Amino acid sequence: MTTENGRQLALDGKVAIVTGAARGIGRAIAGLLARSGVSVLLQDIDGKTLQKTCDRLQKQGRDVLQSQGDISRATDVQSMINRTIAAWGRVDILVNNAGIGGVGKSLLELEIEEWQRMIDVDLTGVFLSCQAILPHMIEQKHGYVPITGH
């Protein structure tokens, strides 16, 4: 795998967390990482779909676990990180993929609660995840949080 600055990233034996991993881009990223030899914790709020995704990857022989929770809640984020470290001892890669938006309404139709939920997931979730994992990455003297443009 190549990073955004063109460097090769050795993945075999690494440990990653992918948020929003039950479907779509997150599921694809988690699958790619797992096929590249990465142990992956899949995180999502949708427990039923998350279970199906995790089961599918485990049946393919991939080293994956799941953590169902709301990325915008600090306790759920900490639980996700604790589960990863308990299973594999570290976290090398954090993929902040969870996000919502485009609820099918125009700005004039959007309710403030819907707007706030987008902010909570899309921004606060990334903030909480980075804030919780960076001390571990600093302590182990390595880690990677890719910047994506979605």
C-alpha positions in Angstrom: 0.0 0.0 0.0 1.2 3.5 -0.8 0.7 6.5 1.4 -0.6 9.9 0.2 3.0 11.1 0.0 4.1 8.1 -2.2 5.9 6.1 0.5 5.3 2.4 0.7 3.6 1.3 3.8 4.5 -2.3 5.1 1.3 -3.7 6.4 1.8 -7.3 7.3 1.6 -7.8 11.0 0.2 -4.4 11.7 -3.0 -3.6 13.8 -5.7 -1.2 12.5 -9.0 0.3 13.6 -11.4 1.2 10.9 -14.5 3.2 11.9 -17.7 3.0 10.0 -16.6 -0.5 8.8 -19.9 -2.2 8.5 -20.6 -1.2 4.9 -19.4 0.8 1.9 -16.0 2.4 1.9 -15.2 1.3 5.5 -16.0 -2.3 4.7 -13.8 -2.1 1.6 -10.9 -0.6 3.5 -11.2 -3.1 6.3 -11.2 -6.0 3.8 -8.2 -4.6 1.9 -6.2 -4.2 5.2 -7.1 -7.7 6.4 -6.1 -9.2 3.1 -2.8 -7.4 3.4 -2.0 -9.2 6.7 -3.3 -6.5 9.1 -5.3 -7.4 12.2 -8.4 -5.2 12.0 -10.9 -4.0 14.5 -14.1 -3.0 12.7 -16.1 -0.3 14.4 -19.7 0.8 13.5 -22.9 1.8 15.2 -24.9 -0.7 13.2 -24.3 -3.9 15.2 -26.3 -6.2 12.9 -24.5 -5.2 9.7 -21.1 -5.0 11.6 -21.6 -8.6 12.7 -22.2 -9.8 9.1 -19.2 -8.0 7.8 -17.0 -9.4 10.6 -18.3 -12.9 10.1 -17.6 -12.7 6.4 -14.0 -11.6 6.9 -13.4 -14.2 9.6 -14.8 -17.0 7.3 -12.1 -15.8 4.8 -9.5 -16.5 7.5 -8.9 -12.8 8.3 -7.8 -11.7 11.8 -10.7 -9.3 12.6 -12.8 -8.3 15.6 -15.7 -5.9 16.0 -16.7 -3.1 18.3 -20.2 -1.8 18.1 -20.7 1.7 19.3 -21.3 5.4 18.6 -18.1 7.1 17.4 -19.3 10.4 18.8 -19.3 9.1 22.4 -16.0 9.1 24.2 -16.9 6.0 26.2 -17.6 4.0 23.0 -14.3 5.3 21.4 -12.4 4.2 24.5 -14.0 0.8 24.5 -13.0 0.4 20.8 -9.4 1.2 21.6 -9.3 -0.9 24.8 -10.7 -3.9 22.8 -8.0 -3.5 20.1 -5.2 -3.2 22.6 -6.5 -6.1 24.7 -6.6 -8.3 21.6 -3.3 -7.3 19.8 -1.4 -5.1 22.2 -1.2 -2.0 20.1 -2.8 0.1 17.3 -0.6 1.0 14.3 -3.2 2.5 12.0 -6.4 4.4 12.7 -8.8 4.9 9.7 -11.4 7.6 10.6 -14.0 6.5 8.0 -17.3 6.8 10.0 -19.4 9.6 8.7 -22.9 10.7 7.8 -24.2 13.5 5.7 -26.4 14.2 2.8 -29.5 13.0 4.7 -31.5 13.7 1.5 -32.6 17.1 2.5 -31.7 20.6 1.4 -30.3 23.1 3.9 -33.7 24.6 4.3 -35.3 21.3 5.2 -32.6 20.1 7.5 -33.5 20.1 11.2 -31.0 21.3 13.8 -30.9 17.8 15.4 -29.9 16.3 12.1 -27.2 18.9 11.5 -25.9 18.4 15.0 -25.7 14.6 14.5 -23.6 15.1 11.4 -21.2 17.3 13.3 -21.1 14.8 16.1 -20.2 11.9 13.9 -18.2 13.6 11.2 -16.1 15.9 13.3 -16.4 15.0 17.0 -15.9 11.3 16.2 -12.6 11.9 14.4 -11.5 14.2 17.3 -12.3 11.7 20.0 -10.7 8.8 18.1 -7.5 10.7 17.4 -7.3 12.1 21.0 -7.8 8.7 22.5 -5.3 6.8 20.2 -2.5 9.3 19.8 -1.1 8.7 23.4 -0.7 5.0 22.5 1.0 5.8 19.2 3.3 8.3 20.8 4.2 5.8 23.5 5.0 3.1 20.9 6.8 5.7 18.8 4.9 4.9 15.6 1.4 5.1 14.2 -0.4 6.2 11.1 -3.7 8.1 10.7 -4.3 8.5 7.0 -6.0 11.7 5.8 -8.8 11.0 3.3 -10.9 13.3 1.2 -14.4 11.9 1.6 
